Amino acid sequence: MSATASPWVDTLTEVNVVDLLDSIGLLRLRGTPLCRLFRPAARRFARTAYEFDTRVGEHGLAQGSAWLMSRMTAGIVTSGLENVPSHGPVVILANHPGMTDTVALFTSLASRRPDLRVIASDRPFLRALPNVARQLILLRDEDGGQLTVLRAAARHLQEGGALLTFPAGEIEPDPATFGAQRAAASLQNWSSSYTLFARLAPGTLFVPALVSNVISPVAQRHPLTLLRRTARNKEKLAAALQVTLPRYRNLVAKVTFGNPPSAAGPVGAQALRASIAAQMHDLIFAGDSRASP
């Protein structure tokens, strides 16, 4: 590792240590000598993340993401990519099971749409990846943050760009791991704010995308998850184990793109939302019978 890489890896390591402590429920140990126990695993992932960012800078988002998928999963299967136009304004609306879902979408989309930008929550980890961060429109927690993002995203679409967003705004159940019923129920929590883009950038297409098989069911059953009481915290700890332990990375991620609603004539916000929800529901249940156990 070069000397110039060291500060970035150090920063990523410290961010990862905090995330690991939080996932285990030991955030109170932050800043104590016991943090040293978590630093080796945190640094290993930090080096992987730094290499990913370096490859994005040198070879582009698609190749860099494909490299990371080869390190963190057993591969990726993409279908329906022909539903994403190769040019012109488009919004890809994806579910958000976590782990490698965003990178799986990068791998699938970035070669077809090099102009891809992603709306993402502002996190220290992302800011420590400068090349990846250039592809992001970061949503800050400060007052006016949502309006700033809305304007930046609309401007990108008005210029004919491609935009990826996660309407749930939080982690959702992976349909391959937690079942189609839970995944479909999470659609009720999707924000309808994306419908504003139909008015702000006329002619924009909206394409639903389903990511599945990125959360290890085996990691979800690890004995350490018994340390956490709530289902959400158990799943958070299992995700940390999946990042840390290579034996939980034998999943083939699946990305499926649905059909965009017809662009013929103006589409009302309510009709657009209903169409996207119906398509996502169909994608979830169509993939259920093929989901990995």
PyMOL commands that set and color helices and strands:
alter all, ss='L'
color gray80, all
select helices_A, chain A and resi 5-24+27-29+33-37+39-59+61-72+81-83+101-109+124-127+130-133+145-158+175-178+180-189+193-200+217-220+223-227+231-244+246-248+269-288
alter helices_A, ss='H'
color red, helices_A
select strands_A, chain A and resi 75-79+90-94+116-121+136-139+162-165+205-212+252-257
alter strands_A, ss='S'
color yellow, strands_A
deselect
rebuild
show_as cartoon
